[in-house]
Structures are given as structure tokens and as C-alpha cells.
Amino acid sequence: MRQMSHVSPTTKAAAHALSRREREIMEAVFALGNRATAEEIRARLVDPPTSSSVRVMLARLEKKGYLRHAEDGLRYVYSATESPQKAKKTAIQRYVQTFFDGSLAQMVVSLVRQGSWTEEELDQLAAEIKHARKEKSQ
């Protein structure tokens, strides 16, 4: 498989905001293991547009620096330019800023209150909080 060049985002401010459909495409790429063809991506989209429209959006995401592609025979295989972990962190930060005025604690409290948790899950949450406290005090 031959690697093709891509344009990487120069700064977060320079990176264009993603449309709803572009975010959906990025989510599909990550859900497919960060390696997917245009048709695999299209199959995961809600009310999918035409194949050619998906390819246009993939090219736009490459130009914005979010995706790159490699040739695999006659088809392109797309992957994100940033790791799924970094994308997850960025998405969570954006979500916290939008819905909880930047307060991670408010988000966690909201999630704890809304969830129907098993004892095992509550123990796991308590262990993570204990771990965070221990790391902070070091």
C-alpha cells in the first residue's frame, strides 16, 4: 500500500470547524478502526449521501488536515491524521466547554446522577477518583 501525502492542521485555530456530516464521517473512520474505504464509511452514515458526495467530503477533510489516504490497489483507504485518543480528548473538551461551561467536575457529577450504576461500576469510579487524588498529591 502506497502512502499519500496529506495536509496537517497548522494550529487548532487554523483548523476549520467540522460540519455535522464531517463529524459523522470522522466518527465512522474511528468506529472502523481508523482505516476505512469510502464505501465502508458511507455505509455507517445516517441517511447516506451519494458515493461521489462522500468522496468530495473525504477530500475536503483531507484538505482541512483531518484525514489522509493510502492507495490499496484501485481504492483509497482513509485514516485520521490524529490518534483516536487525541480526537476523543478534543471531543470531550469541546463537549465540556459547550454543556458544562468548561467544568469537568460538573460533567462527571451530571453523569453520575443520571446513570443507573452497578456496584462494580461505582467501585470502579471510586477507584479512579482515589487514583486521581493520589496522583495529585504526589
C-alpha positions as CSV (number, residue, x, y, z in Angstrom):
1,M,0.0,0.0,0.0
2,R,1.4,3.4,-1.0
3,Q,1.2,6.3,1.4
4,M,-0.1,9.5,0.0
5,S,0.6,13.0,1.3
6,H,-1.8,14.9,3.4
7,V,-2.1,18.4,4.8
8,S,-1.9,18.6,8.5
9,P,-3.7,21.3,10.5
10,T,-1.2,24.0,11.4
11,T,-2.9,25.1,14.6
12,K,-6.2,24.4,16.3
13,A,-7.3,27.9,15.4
14,A,-6.5,27.4,11.8
15,A,-8.3,24.1,11.6
16,H,-11.8,24.6,10.2
17,A,-14.7,23.6,12.4
18,L,-16.3,20.4,11.2
19,S,-19.9,20.3,9.9
20,R,-22.3,17.7,11.4
21,R,-21.7,15.4,8.4
22,E,-17.9,15.8,8.6
23,R,-18.0,14.9,12.3
24,E,-20.2,11.9,11.4
25,I,-17.6,10.8,8.8
26,M,-14.7,11.2,11.4
27,E,-16.7,9.1,13.9
28,A,-17.2,6.4,11.2
29,V,-13.5,6.3,10.5
30,F,-12.7,5.8,14.2
31,A,-15.5,3.3,14.6
32,L,-14.0,1.3,11.7
33,G,-10.6,1.1,13.4
34,N,-9.1,4.2,11.9
35,R,-8.8,2.5,8.5
36,A,-11.7,2.6,6.1
37,T,-12.7,2.9,2.4
38,A,-15.2,5.5,1.2
39,E,-17.9,2.8,0.8
40,E,-17.3,1.5,4.3
41,I,-17.6,5.0,5.7
42,R,-20.7,5.7,3.6
43,A,-22.4,2.5,5.0
44,R,-22.1,3.9,8.5
45,L,-23.7,7.3,7.8
46,V,-27.2,8.2,8.7
47,D,-29.2,8.9,5.5
48,P,-26.1,8.5,3.4
49,P,-25.4,10.8,0.6
50,T,-24.2,9.5,-2.8
51,S,-20.8,7.8,-3.1
52,S,-19.5,10.8,-5.0
53,S,-20.7,13.2,-2.3
54,V,-18.9,11.1,0.3
55,R,-15.7,11.2,-1.7
56,V,-16.0,15.0,-2.0
57,M,-16.4,15.3,1.8
58,L,-13.4,12.9,2.3
59,A,-11.3,15.1,0.0
60,R,-12.4,18.2,2.0
61,L,-11.4,16.5,5.3
62,E,-8.0,15.7,3.8
63,K,-7.6,19.3,2.7
64,K,-8.6,20.5,6.2
65,G,-5.9,18.1,7.6
66,Y,-8.2,15.7,9.4
67,L,-7.7,12.7,7.1
68,R,-5.1,11.1,4.9
69,H,-5.3,8.3,2.5
70,A,-3.2,5.5,1.2
71,E,-3.8,3.6,-2.0
72,D,-4.7,-0.1,-1.8
73,G,-5.0,-1.3,-5.3
74,L,-7.6,0.8,-7.0
75,R,-9.2,2.2,-3.9
76,Y,-8.2,4.7,-1.2
77,V,-8.1,3.7,2.4
78,Y,-8.6,6.7,4.8
79,S,-7.3,7.2,8.3
80,A,-7.4,10.2,10.7
81,T,-4.3,12.3,11.0
82,E,-4.6,12.3,14.8
83,S,-4.9,9.3,17.1
84,P,-8.3,8.2,18.3
85,Q,-7.2,9.0,21.8
86,K,-6.3,12.6,20.9
87,A,-9.6,13.0,19.0
88,K,-11.5,11.6,22.0
89,K,-9.8,14.1,24.3
90,T,-10.6,17.0,22.0
91,A,-14.2,16.0,21.6
92,I,-14.6,15.7,25.4
93,Q,-13.1,19.1,25.9
94,R,-15.4,20.6,23.3
95,Y,-18.4,18.9,25.0
96,V,-17.4,20.0,28.5
97,Q,-16.9,23.6,27.2
98,T,-20.3,23.6,25.4
99,F,-22.5,22.0,28.0
100,F,-20.8,22.5,31.4
101,D,-19.0,25.8,31.0
102,G,-15.7,24.1,30.9
103,S,-16.2,22.3,34.2
104,L,-15.2,18.7,34.0
105,A,-16.4,18.2,37.6
106,Q,-19.9,19.4,36.6
107,M,-20.0,16.9,33.7
108,V,-18.9,14.0,35.9
109,V,-21.5,14.8,38.6
110,S,-24.2,15.0,35.9
111,L,-23.2,11.7,34.5
112,V,-23.1,10.0,38.0
113,R,-26.5,11.4,38.8
114,Q,-28.1,10.3,35.5
115,G,-26.6,6.8,35.3
116,S,-28.1,3.6,36.7
117,W,-24.8,2.2,38.0
118,T,-24.0,-1.3,39.1
119,E,-22.0,-1.8,42.3
120,E,-19.0,-2.8,40.2
121,E,-19.2,0.4,38.1
122,L,-19.5,2.5,41.3
123,D,-16.4,0.7,42.7
124,Q,-14.5,1.4,39.5
125,L,-15.5,5.1,39.6
126,A,-14.4,5.3,43.3
127,A,-11.1,3.6,42.4
128,E,-10.4,6.1,39.6
129,I,-11.2,9.1,41.9
130,K,-8.9,7.6,44.6
131,H,-6.2,7.2,41.9
132,A,-6.6,10.8,40.7
133,R,-6.3,12.1,44.3
134,K,-3.2,10.0,44.9
135,E,-1.5,11.3,41.7
136,K,-2.4,14.9,42.5
137,S,-0.8,14.7,46.0
138,Q,2.5,13.5,44.6
